[in-house]
Amino acid sequence: PQVFAFSGEPDTVLLYYHKSMAKLAERIHDIIADQSAQSPHIRKRVDLRDDIEWARFQDGFPNLFIRNVKDMISREVIFLANFYPADLIFEQLAVLTMLPRYLAKKVTVILPFFPTGTMERVDNEGQIPTAMTLATLLSTVPLGASGPLQLVIYDIHALQERFYFGQTLIPRLETAIPMLINALDRDDEVPRRDLLRIAFPDEGAHKRFHHLFEEHHFQTITCSKVRNGDDRNITIQGKVDLVGLYVVIVDDLVQTGGTLINCVKVIKAAGAESVSAYVTHAVFPNERWRDCQAE
């Protein structure tokens, strides 16, 4: 919602989207339309544009076309992107490169999931930090009439990845955690605060998110990985009594779910009455969510 919290003179923002994001784009449009009708402070409306043709040539390369392209001249443009799976990236980069060239006044890209975020460093010589690669590609989008493109990403794996982007792009690193906090506060089925604990599966999640929960007076616990030869055992830091408590595990993303499953086992063994989990990006390649379901 912060991305669309417009104010100022009445105007229309054009919302384009990749075809894989059509349902989300429609939902965003409807929510903003309702908010605009109810609040006099939101002066701009969102015009949902289904004007991009996502076709392919016979050789498999994109055959792209933007209808009514002159409509974006001197207008604010938002593009809702999806870079997962990887074969969607090139066609969207091609579109993004042209938006400033078609004289859009301001371009904002909403990329909820930055898919290479976990490959942000080199631990051993020979590794390729593909987070930097993708950031470099996005940074080739030319400047718009009013300045650099703004790129909105939710819960990127490491905040320092903001420095991988070039000077022609401004990354806006947002978090979806306030939505979770609001849901916990509103849901009547959620137990009262003194019976609820927020658990982080590792130190990384604790560093990113603990202050957001502690500001709202949630009590938190942190799990950690302890090496035992080739094995990694999950333990809970400190002396924690979870008997009769309800625990919500929080992280930015889940892939195979292995760490999540092990955390659940440890927390249940500590006496928790119930264990739930929240992740902003539930990737689960190859239907690995079934592993969590089985547990």
Legacy VTK file of the C-alpha trace (Angstrom):
# vtk DataFile Version 3.0
C-alpha trace
ASCII
DATASET POLYDATA
POINTS 295 float
0.000 0.000 0.000
2.858 2.469 0.676
3.881 2.220 -2.970
0.468 3.518 -4.030
0.016 6.111 -1.265
-0.200 8.966 -3.748
-1.050 12.532 -2.855
-1.036 15.853 -4.632
-2.821 16.968 -7.790
-5.404 14.657 -9.362
-3.742 12.450 -11.942
-3.743 8.924 -13.268
-0.961 6.404 -12.784
-0.694 3.692 -15.424
-0.263 0.183 -13.996
1.267 -2.313 -16.418
2.155 -5.881 -15.485
3.663 -9.119 -16.666
1.003 -11.615 -17.674
1.931 -13.895 -14.753
0.946 -11.070 -12.373
-2.471 -10.319 -13.889
-4.544 -11.435 -10.896
-2.376 -9.521 -8.436
-2.504 -6.406 -10.634
-6.305 -6.568 -10.714
-6.430 -6.970 -6.946
-4.103 -3.997 -6.407
-6.212 -1.895 -8.761
-9.430 -2.764 -6.910
-7.922 -2.089 -3.469
-6.537 1.294 -4.515
-9.831 2.210 -6.165
-11.658 1.489 -2.904
-9.112 3.460 -0.888
-9.329 6.408 -3.277
-13.109 6.470 -2.971
-12.930 6.461 0.827
-10.030 8.846 1.418
-9.794 12.438 0.170
-6.018 12.349 0.711
-5.461 9.909 -2.167
-5.737 12.172 -5.184
-4.415 9.888 -7.893
-6.159 6.918 -9.379
-4.648 3.791 -10.914
-5.459 2.872 -14.505
-4.916 -0.870 -15.048
-3.445 -1.364 -18.521
-3.594 -4.721 -20.297
-1.691 -3.285 -23.242
1.429 -5.448 -23.421
1.402 -8.379 -25.847
3.635 -11.177 -24.534
4.046 -13.283 -27.670
7.001 -15.317 -28.937
8.570 -15.919 -32.309
8.921 -19.441 -33.627
12.507 -19.585 -32.358
11.285 -18.935 -28.806
12.516 -15.362 -28.413
10.049 -12.714 -27.200
7.808 -10.920 -29.661
6.652 -7.953 -27.581
4.373 -5.023 -28.315
2.862 -2.225 -26.185
-0.463 -0.998 -27.506
-1.460 2.648 -27.023
2.121 3.432 -26.134
1.630 7.182 -26.501
-0.635 7.111 -23.458
2.434 6.925 -21.209
4.000 10.143 -22.469
4.616 12.414 -19.436
2.729 9.985 -17.179
3.729 8.035 -14.102
4.088 4.341 -14.905
4.197 1.361 -12.541
5.211 -2.051 -13.796
4.404 -5.147 -11.729
7.192 -7.630 -12.460
7.851 -11.302 -11.805
11.347 -12.739 -12.313
10.561 -16.301 -11.240
11.146 -18.628 -12.997
14.277 -17.366 -14.721
12.966 -17.679 -18.280
10.640 -14.720 -17.629
13.440 -12.252 -16.940
14.612 -11.354 -20.443
11.221 -10.393 -21.863
10.490 -8.115 -18.914
13.906 -6.469 -19.072
13.173 -5.736 -22.735
9.938 -3.966 -21.776
11.501 -2.074 -18.874
14.281 -0.771 -21.101
11.723 0.822 -23.402
9.414 2.478 -20.845
11.653 5.550 -20.339
12.314 5.691 -24.082
8.588 5.986 -24.672
8.737 9.143 -22.526
7.151 7.939 -19.316
7.673 10.725 -16.784
8.429 8.392 -13.879
8.858 4.617 -13.810
8.435 2.454 -10.715
8.964 -1.308 -10.904
7.450 -3.520 -8.230
9.411 -6.771 -8.088
8.033 -8.512 -4.987
10.581 -11.350 -5.072
14.250 -10.836 -5.968
14.992 -14.465 -6.907
18.797 -14.400 -6.770
18.899 -12.719 -3.375
20.446 -15.705 -1.586
23.454 -15.671 -3.931
24.753 -12.329 -2.735
28.332 -13.215 -1.741
31.360 -15.321 -2.631
32.340 -17.777 0.098
34.718 -19.744 -2.121
36.683 -18.646 -5.175
34.760 -19.598 -8.284
31.275 -18.865 -6.960
29.152 -16.461 -9.002
27.103 -13.919 -6.983
24.074 -13.839 -9.271
22.392 -11.243 -7.055
24.944 -8.762 -8.363
24.400 -9.990 -11.923
20.661 -9.398 -11.807
21.123 -6.030 -10.109
23.550 -5.023 -12.866
21.073 -6.006 -15.585
18.291 -3.986 -13.972
20.632 -1.019 -13.649
20.914 -0.811 -17.447
17.370 0.575 -17.697
17.836 4.187 -18.889
16.944 7.262 -16.879
13.415 8.566 -17.168
12.369 12.163 -17.698
12.214 12.778 -13.926
15.205 10.672 -12.916
16.153 7.092 -12.082
13.809 4.138 -12.112
12.591 3.091 -8.657
12.684 -0.633 -7.911
10.498 -1.888 -5.042
11.500 -5.267 -3.569
9.924 -6.969 -0.576
12.100 -8.694 2.024
15.244 -9.040 -0.035
17.518 -11.630 1.547
20.291 -9.197 2.529
19.901 -5.431 2.820
23.443 -4.821 1.614
22.343 -5.930 -1.859
21.094 -2.374 -2.335
24.708 -1.455 -3.133
24.805 -3.834 -6.121
22.565 -1.521 -8.140
23.976 1.259 -10.299
23.369 4.998 -10.142
20.539 4.866 -12.693
18.257 2.929 -10.340
16.960 3.549 -6.817
16.166 0.358 -4.881
13.348 0.607 -2.351
13.659 -2.326 0.030
10.300 -2.830 1.712
9.087 -5.526 4.096
5.798 -7.404 4.353
6.225 -8.011 8.096
3.840 -5.158 9.091
1.102 -7.052 7.236
1.819 -10.118 9.390
1.780 -8.033 12.568
-1.550 -6.509 11.588
-2.944 -9.962 10.884
-1.787 -11.253 14.265
-3.406 -8.283 15.981
-6.718 -8.622 14.129
-7.208 -12.395 14.077
-9.469 -13.509 16.910
-8.034 -17.029 16.703
-4.526 -15.807 17.562
-3.823 -16.237 21.282
-3.104 -13.260 23.497
0.425 -11.839 23.453
1.683 -13.517 26.617
0.975 -16.935 25.061
2.519 -16.094 21.686
6.166 -16.260 20.633
7.810 -15.218 17.379
10.621 -17.593 16.386
13.437 -16.942 13.942
15.023 -19.993 12.260
18.524 -18.483 12.240
20.584 -15.425 13.171
20.007 -13.858 9.755
16.241 -13.770 10.198
16.693 -12.440 13.734
18.876 -9.559 12.540
16.433 -8.593 9.789
13.158 -8.808 11.656
13.492 -8.865 15.453
13.210 -5.089 15.907
9.939 -4.990 13.941
8.307 -7.396 16.390
9.910 -6.051 19.534
8.659 -2.563 18.665
5.159 -4.063 18.927
6.001 -5.869 22.178
6.136 -9.402 20.803
8.429 -11.805 22.633
10.898 -13.551 20.333
13.160 -16.600 20.321
15.929 -17.554 17.913
17.063 -20.923 16.615
20.623 -21.561 15.511
22.489 -24.164 13.506
25.203 -26.089 15.335
27.664 -28.094 13.266
28.312 -31.675 14.339
30.694 -33.070 11.758
28.845 -33.020 8.445
25.490 -32.562 10.164
23.781 -29.339 11.191
21.662 -29.562 14.313
19.040 -26.955 15.148
18.884 -25.666 18.716
17.040 -22.864 20.502
19.271 -20.140 21.885
19.174 -19.704 25.652
16.925 -21.329 28.197
13.414 -21.162 26.808
10.245 -22.672 28.230
7.638 -23.049 25.475
5.216 -25.320 27.321
1.667 -24.331 26.419
2.763 -21.508 24.115
1.873 -20.763 20.499
4.831 -20.123 18.195
4.997 -18.467 14.772
8.241 -19.028 12.835
9.133 -16.029 10.641
11.590 -15.839 7.739
12.023 -14.021 4.445
11.842 -17.090 2.195
11.724 -20.857 2.124
13.138 -23.130 -0.566
13.180 -26.826 0.338
11.738 -26.266 3.795
14.437 -28.323 5.522
15.399 -25.658 8.062
11.754 -24.862 8.699
10.898 -28.512 9.379
13.825 -28.920 11.777
12.846 -25.747 13.641
9.303 -27.035 14.052
10.624 -30.281 15.532
12.843 -28.483 18.034
10.116 -26.046 19.061
7.561 -28.822 19.532
10.097 -30.792 21.556
10.392 -27.735 23.833
6.700 -28.075 24.657
4.991 -25.641 22.282
1.226 -26.117 22.054
1.115 -25.075 18.395
3.627 -24.070 15.704
2.832 -22.026 12.584
5.113 -20.431 10.011
5.161 -17.253 7.937
7.515 -16.547 5.028
7.223 -13.661 2.606
8.410 -15.774 -0.321
7.295 -19.415 -0.306
9.336 -20.632 -3.288
9.145 -24.424 -2.794
10.683 -25.537 -6.136
9.583 -28.922 -7.451
6.609 -29.001 -5.057
8.858 -29.211 -2.010
5.952 -27.855 0.020
4.792 -31.460 0.139
7.697 -32.205 2.523
6.322 -29.640 4.970
2.809 -30.976 4.534
4.009 -34.483 5.360
5.600 -33.233 8.574
LINES 1 296
295 0 1 2 3 4 5 6 7 8 9 10 11 12 13 14 15 16 17 18 19 20 21 22 23 24 25 26 27 28 29 30 31 32 33 34 35 36 37 38 39 40 41 42 43 44 45 46 47 48 49 50 51 52 53 54 55 56 57 58 59 60 61 62 63 64 65 66 67 68 69 70 71 72 73 74 75 76 77 78 79 80 81 82 83 84 85 86 87 88 89 90 91 92 93 94 95 96 97 98 99 100 101 102 103 104 105 106 107 108 109 110 111 112 113 114 115 116 117 118 119 120 121 122 123 124 125 126 127 128 129 130 131 132 133 134 135 136 137 138 139 140 141 142 143 144 145 146 147 148 149 150 151 152 153 154 155 156 157 158 159 160 161 162 163 164 165 166 167 168 169 170 171 172 173 174 175 176 177 178 179 180 181 182 183 184 185 186 187 188 189 190 191 192 193 194 195 196 197 198 199 200 201 202 203 204 205 206 207 208 209 210 211 212 213 214 215 216 217 218 219 220 221 222 223 224 225 226 227 228 229 230 231 232 233 234 235 236 237 238 239 240 241 242 243 244 245 246 247 248 249 250 251 252 253 254 255 256 257 258 259 260 261 262 263 264 265 266 267 268 269 270 271 272 273 274 275 276 277 278 279 280 281 282 283 284 285 286 287 288 289 290 291 292 293 294
